[in-house]
Amino acid sequence: IKEQGTADEEYRELGYYGRLRYRLRTDPRRVADLGMVFSSVLVEWIGATLMAPITPWYVKKLAPNMGQGKAASVLMASYNIGMFVTSLFTGPLSDRVGRRPVFLIALLLYTGAQFADANAWDLASLAGFRALEGVLAGTRPVIIAYLSDISENDDMKLYG
């Protein structure tokens, strides 16, 4: 920051939005990366929760003999179990090969899994695709590590 003409004290006095404007001027790549990270978290969150309102339709179409509660439990559990298991491995993997490749490959494959999810032929295939989505959405440790890598301690408050 000092090389770019703003002292540390002046940077801290800018406030949150002032810091964002400062970063847009001095480091647009970082702002674009942050936008990509936050939008992917939003897409993954929507993908995880969007299934709830359409589960009755899926159950009626794909498994009419199964109860809605049981089918919803299977679908939500498959996603969350996949996400939990993968979260244990994506952090160390990103330490070895880099945060960006792990994150981008998972995001790209997650998009494909969403399309497969929309074209499931029975409840078992839908649960399998949901589990795959969960596996690919298990990049939250990578996102947290990336944010801590590129941010100063004062800026971490911006990310929640």
C-alpha positions in Angstrom: 0.0 0.0 0.0 2.8 2.4 0.9 4.3 2.0 -2.6 1.1 3.2 -4.1 1.0 6.4 -2.2 -1.3 5.8 0.7 0.1 5.3 4.2 -1.3 2.6 6.5 -3.1 5.1 8.7 -4.7 6.9 5.8 -5.9 3.5 4.4 -7.5 2.5 7.7 -9.3 5.8 7.9 -10.9 5.3 4.5 -13.7 3.1 5.9 -15.1 0.1 4.2 -16.4 1.7 1.0 -13.4 4.0 0.7 -11.2 0.9 0.9 -13.2 -0.7 -1.9 -12.9 2.4 -4.1 -9.2 2.5 -3.3 -8.8 -1.2 -4.3 -10.8 -0.7 -7.5 -8.3 2.0 -8.6 -5.1 0.2 -7.5 -5.9 -3.5 -7.8 -8.8 -4.3 -10.0 -7.8 -7.9 -10.4 -8.2 -8.5 -6.7 -11.7 -6.9 -6.8 -12.6 -9.1 -9.7 -11.4 -12.2 -7.8 -13.4 -11.2 -4.7 -16.5 -10.7 -6.9 -16.0 -14.2 -8.4 -15.5 -15.7 -4.9 -18.6 -14.1 -3.5 -20.8 -14.8 -6.5 -19.8 -18.5 -6.4 -20.6 -18.7 -2.7 -24.0 -17.2 -3.6 -24.6 -19.7 -6.4 -23.6 -22.6 -4.2 -25.9 -21.4 -1.4 -28.8 -21.0 -3.8 -28.0 -24.4 -5.2 -28.1 -25.9 -1.7 -31.4 -24.2 -0.7 -33.3 -24.0 -4.0 -34.1 -27.7 -3.8 -36.4 -27.3 -0.8 -39.4 -25.6 -2.6 -39.3 -27.9 -5.6 -38.8 -31.2 -3.7 -42.5 -32.1 -3.8 -42.5 -31.8 -7.6 -39.4 -33.9 -7.9 -40.8 -36.6 -5.6 -44.0 -36.7 -7.5 -42.2 -37.0 -10.8 -39.3 -39.3 -9.9 -40.4 -41.3 -6.9 -44.2 -41.3 -6.5 -44.2 -44.2 -4.1 -41.9 -42.5 -1.6 -43.0 -40.0 1.0 -42.0 -36.4 0.5 -40.3 -36.1 3.9 -38.2 -39.2 3.3 -37.2 -38.0 -0.2 -36.4 -34.5 1.0 -34.2 -36.0 3.7 -32.3 -38.1 1.2 -31.8 -35.2 -1.1 -30.6 -32.7 1.5 -28.5 -35.3 3.4 -26.7 -36.4 0.2 -25.7 -32.8 -0.6 -24.6 -32.0 3.0 -22.6 -35.2 3.4 -20.8 -34.6 0.2 -20.0 -31.1 1.2 -18.8 -32.2 4.7 -16.5 -34.9 3.4 -14.9 -32.8 0.7 -14.3 -29.9 3.1 -11.8 -32.1 4.8 -9.7 -32.5 1.7 -10.0 -29.3 -0.3 -8.0 -27.2 2.1 -4.8 -29.4 2.0 -5.3 -29.9 -1.8 -5.4 -26.1 -2.3 -2.2 -25.8 -0.3 -0.4 -28.1 -2.7 -1.8 -27.1 -6.1 -3.0 -23.6 -5.4 -6.3 -22.0 -4.3 -7.3 -20.7 -7.7 -7.2 -23.9 -9.7 -9.0 -25.9 -7.0 -11.7 -23.2 -6.7 -12.2 -22.7 -10.5 -12.3 -26.4 -11.4 -14.8 -27.1 -8.6 -16.9 -24.2 -9.7 -16.9 -25.3 -13.4 -17.8 -28.9 -12.4 -20.4 -27.6 -10.0 -22.1 -25.9 -13.0 -22.2 -29.2 -14.9 -23.5 -31.0 -11.8 -26.4 -28.5 -11.7 -27.3 -29.3 -15.3 -27.1 -33.0 -14.5 -29.3 -32.4 -11.5 -32.0 -30.8 -13.6 -32.0 -33.9 -15.9 -32.1 -36.6 -13.3 -34.2 -39.7 -14.4 -35.0 -41.1 -10.9 -34.6 -40.3 -7.3 -31.4 -42.3 -7.0 -29.8 -40.4 -9.8 -31.0 -37.1 -8.4 -29.5 -38.0 -5.0 -26.3 -38.9 -6.7 -26.1 -35.6 -8.5 -26.9 -33.8 -5.3 -24.1 -35.6 -3.6 -21.8 -34.6 -6.5 -22.9 -31.0 -6.1 -22.1 -31.2 -2.4 -18.7 -32.6 -3.1 -18.0 -29.8 -5.5 -19.4 -27.2 -3.1 -17.0 -28.2 -0.4 -14.6 -25.5 -1.4 -15.5 -23.2 1.5 -12.2 -23.9 3.3 -10.4 -22.8 0.1 -12.5 -19.6 0.0 -11.7 -18.8 3.6 -8.0 -19.5 3.0 -8.0 -17.3 -0.1 -9.6 -14.5 1.7 -7.1 -14.7 4.5 -4.2 -14.8 2.0 -5.2 -11.7 0.2 -6.5 -9.6 3.0 -5.2 -7.6 5.9 -6.6 -8.2 9.4 -8.6 -5.0 9.3 -10.2 -6.0 6.0 -11.3 -9.4 7.2 -14.3 -7.7 8.9 -15.7 -6.9 5.5 -16.2 -10.6 4.7 -18.3 -11.5 7.7 
